[in-house]
Amino acid sequence: MALGGARSRGLEGRVALVTGAGGGIGRGIALCLAEEGMALALADIDLEGARAAAREAEAMGARAHPLRLDVTQGSDCREAVREVLERLGGLHVLVNNAGVIGGPRLKLGLPLGDLTEEDWDAAYAVNVKGVFLLCQAALPTLEAQRWGRIVNISSRAGRAGREAIPHYSASKAAVIIFTQALAREVAPYGVTANAICPGLIWSPMWERLARLYQAKLPGMAGKSPREVFEHFVAQTPLKEAQTPEDVGRAVAFFASEDARTVTGQALLVDSGAVMH
């Protein structure tokens, strides 16, 4: 490939579907893809959150269409793909970002006996089954056009199990292995599949988790949720928290022509907390 002059990452005018777009990481991904000149379908089970992200992307000049999506329902996933094709005229990049830490009455391990079946099932329904269902719905389009990018959001917990959240760790490890299996299947169609493993990003989910850690982990009692979070950040080699945009720019790389021969990989964006 010749070098020199202005260059493009090859994403202008392409269409991306991002799930969990109403949350912090999803919004960061959406805005980074908007920077690349992409049209965006921004999906979330919270439609108002998706609409807010769409307004931000539109303010940057992007075409953005919000939609409500429950990724645990196959019919919802199929309808979402149909709607994206109808409203935006195509689908080229699928970003499976929707995820949960557990059920509405989340408990932690330590000991394992405290973990509930409800939390296990909730994590797997969204984090694993949801990825499978939406990939299944999108693949006919991506394969038929002989070009596509699938980016699944895992976690550093999927690379190094965390004892307080074994259900979440297991679900995110499953995302990585599913991504590798999928990458092998879709490669003949010019489609790549990769995963990103974010580290520590301050969010409502992390604040919820920090409050539970206060009651479970030695030395955490009396700390604020943010102080609990910063305790974990301080243990990483770079001692830096991640931002949603850190994840978003990694997604943009995997989606772009810069990564045209990269597939089946899981990229850690975690300040060096886990090294493989």
C-alpha positions in Angstrom: 0.0 0.0 0.0 1.5 3.3 -1.1 2.1 6.0 1.6 2.0 9.8 1.3 -0.5 12.6 1.2 -3.8 12.8 3.1 -5.2 9.5 4.2 -8.5 8.1 5.2 -9.4 5.3 7.6 -12.1 4.2 5.2 -15.2 4.8 7.4 -16.7 7.9 5.9 -20.3 7.2 4.9 -20.4 3.7 6.4 -23.1 2.8 8.8 -22.6 1.5 12.4 -25.0 0.0 14.8 -24.0 0.5 18.5 -25.8 -1.1 21.3 -25.9 0.2 24.9 -25.5 3.6 23.2 -27.2 5.5 26.0 -24.5 4.7 28.6 -21.1 6.2 29.1 -19.0 3.8 27.0 -21.7 3.6 24.3 -21.9 7.3 24.0 -18.0 7.5 23.8 -18.0 4.9 21.0 -20.8 6.8 19.1 -19.0 10.1 19.2 -15.7 8.6 18.1 -17.4 7.0 15.2 -19.1 10.2 14.4 -15.7 11.8 14.2 -14.9 9.3 11.5 -17.8 10.5 9.3 -20.0 7.4 9.9 -23.8 7.3 10.1 -25.0 5.8 13.3 -27.8 3.7 14.6 -27.7 4.1 18.4 -29.6 1.5 20.3 -30.4 1.1 23.9 -33.1 -0.5 26.1 -33.5 3.1 27.4 -34.8 5.0 24.3 -34.3 8.4 25.9 -30.6 7.6 26.5 -30.3 6.6 22.9 -32.0 9.8 21.8 -29.6 11.9 23.9 -26.6 10.2 22.3 -28.1 10.7 18.8 -28.5 14.4 19.5 -24.8 14.7 20.5 -23.7 12.8 17.3 -26.0 15.0 15.2 -24.4 18.1 16.7 -21.1 16.8 15.3 -22.7 16.6 11.9 -23.4 12.9 11.8 -26.6 11.2 10.7 -27.9 9.4 13.8 -31.0 7.3 14.3 -32.0 6.2 17.9 -33.9 3.0 18.5 -35.0 1.0 21.5 -33.5 -2.5 21.6 -33.6 -5.3 24.1 -30.7 -7.4 23.0 -31.9 -10.5 24.9 -34.8 -10.8 22.4 -34.1 -12.3 19.0 -37.2 -10.6 17.5 -35.9 -7.2 18.7 -32.5 -7.8 17.2 -33.9 -8.8 13.8 -36.2 -5.8 13.8 -33.3 -3.5 14.8 -31.2 -4.7 11.8 -34.2 -4.2 9.5 -34.8 -0.7 10.8 -31.2 0.3 10.4 -31.2 -0.9 6.8 -34.4 0.9 6.1 -33.5 4.2 7.8 -29.8 4.5 7.1 -29.5 2.5 3.9 -27.0 -0.1 5.0 -25.0 -1.8 7.9 -21.3 -2.1 7.9 -20.1 -2.1 11.5 -21.7 -3.8 14.5 -20.6 -2.8 18.0 -22.0 -5.0 20.7 -21.6 -2.8 23.7 -24.7 -3.5 25.8 -23.8 -5.1 29.1 -24.8 -5.5 32.7 -23.0 -6.4 35.9 -25.9 -8.5 37.2 -29.6 -8.3 38.1 -31.4 -5.4 39.8 -30.7 -6.7 43.3 -27.0 -7.4 42.6 -24.9 -9.2 45.1 -21.3 -10.1 44.9 -19.2 -13.2 45.5 -16.8 -13.5 48.4 -18.1 -16.0 49.3 -19.5 -17.6 46.1 -22.5 -18.6 48.1 -23.7 -15.0 48.2 -23.9 -14.8 44.5 -27.5 -15.3 43.2 -28.8 -17.3 40.2 -30.6 -14.1 39.2 -27.3 -12.2 38.8 -25.7 -15.1 36.8 -28.6 -15.3 34.5 -28.8 -11.5 33.9 -25.1 -11.3 33.1 -25.3 -14.1 30.6 -28.6 -13.0 29.0 -27.3 -9.6 28.1 -23.5 -10.0 27.9 -23.4 -13.3 26.0 -26.8 -14.2 24.5 -27.3 -10.6 23.4 -24.0 -10.6 21.5 -24.9 -13.9 19.8 -28.5 -12.8 18.9 -27.4 -9.5 17.3 -24.5 -11.0 15.4 -26.9 -13.7 14.1 -29.3 -11.0 12.9 -26.6 -8.8 11.3 -24.5 -11.5 9.6 -26.7 -12.1 6.5 -26.2 -8.4 5.6 -22.5 -8.3 6.3 -21.7 -11.5 4.5 -23.8 -10.6 1.4 -21.9 -7.4 0.9 -18.5 -9.1 1.5 -17.4 -6.5 4.0 -18.1 -5.9 7.6 -16.7 -5.3 11.1 -17.9 -6.7 14.3 -16.6 -5.3 17.6 -17.7 -6.9 20.8 -17.1 -5.1 24.1 -15.7 -7.6 26.7 -13.8 -6.5 29.9 -10.5 -6.9 31.6 -12.4 -9.2 33.9 -12.8 -11.5 30.9 -9.0 -11.9 30.8 -8.4 -12.2 34.5 -11.3 -13.3 36.6 -12.3 -11.1 39.5 -13.3 -13.0 42.6 -16.1 -10.7 43.7 -17.8 -10.8 40.3 -17.2 -14.3 38.9 -20.5 -14.3 37.0 -19.5 -11.1 35.1 -15.9 -12.4 34.6 -17.2 -15.6 33.1 -19.7 -13.8 30.8 -17.0 -11.5 29.5 -14.6 -14.4 28.9 -17.4 -16.0 26.9 -17.6 -12.9 24.7 -13.9 -13.3 23.9 -14.1 -16.9 22.9 -17.3 -16.4 20.9 -15.5 -13.6 19.1 -12.7 -15.9 18.1 -15.0 -18.6 16.9 -17.0 -16.0 14.9 -13.9 -14.5 13.4 -13.0 -17.9 11.9 -16.5 -18.4 10.4 -16.9 -14.9 8.8 -13.4 -14.4 7.5 -14.2 -15.9 4.0 -16.8 -13.2 3.6 -14.4 -10.3 4.2 -15.8 -9.7 7.7 -13.6 -9.3 10.8 -14.6 -9.9 14.4 -12.6 -8.5 17.4 -13.2 -7.7 21.0 -12.1 -4.8 23.3 -11.5 -5.3 27.0 -12.0 -2.0 28.9 -10.5 -1.5 32.3 -11.7 1.0 34.8 -14.2 3.6 33.7 -16.2 5.7 36.2 -19.8 5.2 35.5 -23.1 4.6 37.4 -22.4 0.9 37.1 -19.0 1.3 38.7 -20.5 3.5 41.5 -23.0 0.7 42.2 -20.3 -1.8 42.3 -18.1 0.3 44.6 -20.9 0.5 47.1 -21.0 -3.3 47.2 -17.2 -3.5 47.5 -17.4 -1.3 50.6 -19.2 -4.0 52.4 -17.1 -6.9 51.1 -13.5 -6.0 50.7 -11.0 -5.4 53.6 -10.1 -1.8 54.0 -12.9 -0.4 51.9 -15.3 0.5 54.7 -15.6 4.2 55.2 -14.3 5.1 51.7 -16.6 6.9 49.2 -17.5 5.0 46.0 -15.1 7.2 44.1 -12.3 6.5 46.5 -13.0 2.7 46.1 -12.7 3.2 42.3 -9.5 5.2 42.7 -8.0 2.4 44.9 -8.3 0.0 41.9 -7.0 2.6 39.5 -3.9 3.1 41.7 -3.1 -0.6 41.3 -2.6 -0.4 37.6 0.9 0.2 36.1 -0.1 3.5 34.4 -2.3 4.5 37.4 -4.8 6.0 34.9 -8.6 5.4 34.6 -10.0 4.9 31.2 -12.5 7.2 29.4 -15.3 6.2 27.1 -13.4 7.8 24.3 -10.4 5.5 25.0 -12.7 2.6 24.1 -14.3 4.5 21.3 -11.0 5.1 19.5 -10.1 1.5 19.8 -13.5 0.6 18.2 -12.7 3.1 15.4 -9.4 1.3 14.8 -11.0 -2.1 14.6 -13.7 -0.8 12.3 -11.3 1.0 10.0 -9.2 -0.1 7.1 -6.2 0.2 9.4 -7.3 -3.1 10.9 -8.3 -4.8 7.7 -6.1 -7.9 8.5 -6.8 -7.9 12.2 -9.4 -10.4 13.4 -10.1 -12.7 16.3 -8.2 -10.4 18.7 -9.1 -9.1 22.2 -7.5 -5.7 22.9 -7.0 -4.7 26.5 -7.5 -1.0 27.1 -6.8 -1.0 30.9 -3.6 0.9 31.8 -1.7 -2.4 31.8 -3.7 -4.0 34.5 -3.7 -7.3 32.6 -0.9 -8.1 30.3 -1.0 -11.0 27.7 
